């Protein structure tokens, strides 16, 4: 259970760190397009290099989206486990209080 929680926290950390990178990718995209439009002497190699960067960025985003779905399911499962643990704790407390008050007492339960 702790391992799933750690994976979830790690994923959130990775997503938060990737968000600012999106702005940088957009900035590099703009620079690449501007150099290509201005027919800079090395614009083809710049465009090719940006294409490689963009493909890797897209792959990373796709992997993060896949992991986001999986970790969302883990989060839901963790919530269920947490609710189960809370219920068990409450049942134990009721069991203890029922035993303490139950000795020698008849509990009047309507039928």
C-alpha positions as CSV (number, residue, x, y, z in Angstrom):
1,X,0.0,0.0,0.0
2,X,2.9,2.3,0.8
3,X,4.5,1.5,-2.5
4,X,1.4,2.5,-4.5
5,X,1.3,5.8,-2.5
6,X,5.0,6.4,-3.2
7,X,4.4,5.8,-7.0
8,X,1.5,8.2,-6.9
9,X,3.5,10.9,-5.2
10,X,6.4,10.3,-7.6
11,X,4.1,10.7,-10.6
12,X,2.7,13.9,-9.3
13,X,6.3,15.2,-8.8
14,X,7.2,14.3,-12.4
15,X,4.0,15.9,-13.8
16,X,4.7,19.1,-11.9
17,X,8.3,19.2,-13.2
18,X,7.1,18.6,-16.8
19,X,4.6,21.4,-16.8
20,X,7.1,24.2,-16.9
21,X,9.0,22.4,-19.6
22,X,6.0,22.7,-21.9
23,X,6.6,26.5,-22.1
24,X,10.2,25.9,-23.0
25,X,9.2,23.5,-25.8
26,X,6.8,26.1,-27.2
27,X,9.6,28.7,-27.0
28,X,12.0,26.4,-28.9
29,X,9.3,25.6,-31.4
30,X,8.8,29.3,-32.1
31,X,12.5,30.0,-32.4
32,X,12.9,27.0,-34.8
33,X,10.0,28.2,-37.0
34,X,11.3,31.8,-37.0
35,X,14.8,30.6,-38.1
36,X,13.2,28.4,-40.8
37,X,11.0,31.3,-42.0
38,X,14.0,33.6,-42.1
39,X,15.9,31.0,-44.1
40,X,18.8,30.9,-41.6
41,X,21.8,29.1,-43.1
42,X,21.5,26.1,-40.8
43,X,17.7,26.0,-40.6
44,X,17.3,22.5,-42.0
45,X,19.5,21.0,-39.2
46,X,17.7,23.1,-36.6
47,X,14.3,21.9,-37.9
48,X,15.5,18.3,-37.9
49,X,16.9,18.6,-34.3
50,X,13.7,20.2,-33.1
51,X,11.7,17.4,-34.8
52,X,13.7,14.9,-32.7
53,X,13.1,16.9,-29.5
54,X,9.4,17.3,-30.3
55,X,9.0,13.5,-30.9
56,X,10.7,12.7,-27.6
57,X,8.5,15.3,-25.8
58,X,5.4,13.8,-27.4
59,X,6.5,10.3,-26.3
60,X,7.1,11.5,-22.8
61,X,3.6,13.1,-22.7
62,X,2.0,9.9,-23.9
63,X,3.8,7.8,-21.3
64,X,2.8,10.3,-18.6
65,X,-0.9,10.1,-19.8
66,X,-0.8,6.3,-19.6
67,X,0.8,6.4,-16.1
68,X,-1.7,9.0,-15.0
69,X,-4.6,6.6,-15.8
70,X,-2.9,3.8,-14.0
71,X,-2.0,5.9,-11.0
72,X,-5.5,7.3,-10.9
73,X,-6.8,3.7,-10.5
74,X,-4.2,3.1,-7.8
75,X,-5.4,6.3,-6.0
76,X,-9.0,5.0,-6.2
77,X,-7.8,1.7,-4.7
78,X,-5.9,3.5,-2.0
79,X,-9.1,5.4,-1.1
80,X,-11.0,2.1,-0.8
81,X,-8.3,0.6,1.4
82,X,-8.3,3.8,3.6
83,X,-12.1,3.6,4.0
84,X,-11.8,-0.1,4.9
85,X,-9.2,0.7,7.5
86,X,-11.4,3.4,8.9
87,X,-14.4,1.0,9.1
88,X,-12.3,-1.6,10.8
89,X,-11.0,0.9,13.4
90,X,-14.6,2.0,14.1
91,X,-15.7,-1.7,14.4
92,X,-12.9,-2.4,16.9
93,X,-13.9,0.6,18.9
94,X,-17.5,-0.4,18.9
95,X,-16.5,-4.0,19.9
96,X,-14.4,-2.8,22.8
97,X,-17.1,-0.4,24.1
98,X,-19.8,-3.1,23.6
99,X,-17.8,-5.6,25.7
100,X,-17.2,-3.1,28.4
101,X,-20.8,-2.1,28.7
102,X,-22.1,-5.6,27.8
103,X,-21.0,-7.5,30.8
104,X,-23.9,-7.9,33.1
105,X,-26.2,-5.8,31.0
106,X,-28.9,-6.8,28.7
107,X,-29.1,-4.6,25.7
108,X,-32.6,-3.9,24.7
109,X,-32.9,-4.3,20.9
110,X,-36.3,-3.9,19.3
111,X,-37.2,-6.8,17.0
